[in-house]
Amino acid sequence: MKTRVIVNLMANKGSAGRRWPSWQRQLEAVLGPLDVAVTNGPGDGTILARAALAGGCRRLIAAGGDGTVNEVLNGMVAPDGRIAPDAVLCPLPLGTANELCRALGHLAAPDGAVRALASGRTRRIDVIRSVFQGFDGRPATRYGYLVASFGGAATISHRTSASPWLKKLGQVAYFLMTPVVSLTYAPRRVTVQVDGAAPAERTIFTGMIASAENGGGGLKLAPGAVIDDGLLDFIEFGALSRAEILLKVMPGLYQGHHVRHPKVSSHRGRAFRFACSEPTLVDIDGETVGNLPLDITVMERGVQVPVLPG
């Protein structure tokens, strides 16, 4: 299978550049000489992935963090919204959290991602298609594999990414920003529609629409979510007080106990719509992309990924 490796050497505060030679040797030991392309800035992963597919590549190795993997996934989507059925998205964990690798079980061993690639086995996972209002005010579309969020969680991600000194701290930066946002962000009145049912307006601090359980550096954001069942899990954080967020909800995120709080609820579906009269940020797989309104649909088992042997 013709392969292209797309590498973000700046991932994980630049440590990916130091670690890449070791990963390259491991890959070459099982795949032979590599065709490597290096990203130089935001969006390059998408451009390089499109060029690779146009050149006949069907195995795209995304070496970086979840942002790099997301960019490569978006480059794999054709103008008609479909992904070539024989194309394989192969995440290599050079980032900070590496959530897709975590969801696939590749982080259980240091060489797990390489062994999955070498096995030649694949599985198909769901893809999240999101249509939202871009920052230019026009509709925009983005694809993801993990979680789309709006409101408080998206604001935390946005403010963390906007702070150069916080980003240098890695994953801990999000935990430092969470209390700051929780103390200042006001819940919104959001209109919610699930699978075409009648819309309902609710007060929401934040909403997360997830394909897998994990996110945010090992947090169990959506307990019970399955990455290939054709359904998405909407975790709704309602009109929580600041004290409830900081003292009741946040401590339970690692174990998934936050869903036990009476003001946190979950819903499953295939299509969701969210709208709000106030500007409300939207985040896809850790990248702030625009504002509500947000329309989400699941592309059931939309892309192939490598599977560990056995």
Buried (B, 14 or more C-beta within 10 A) or exposed (E): EEBBBBBBBBBBEEBBBEBBEEBBEBBEEEBEEBBBBBBEEEEBBBBBBBBBBEEEBBBBBBBBBBBBBBBBBBBBBEEEEEBEEEBBBBBBBBBBBBBBBBBBEBBEEEEBBBBBBBBEEBBBBBBBBBBBBBEEEEEBBBBBBBBBBBBBBBBBBBBBBEEEEBEEBBBEBBBEBBBEBBEEBEBBEBBBBBEEEEEEEBEBBBBBBBBBBBBBBBBBBBBEBBBBBEBBBBBBBBEBEEEBBBEBBBEBBBEBBBBEBEBBEBBBBBBBBBBBEEEBBBBBBBBBBBBBBBBBBBBBBBBBBBBBEE
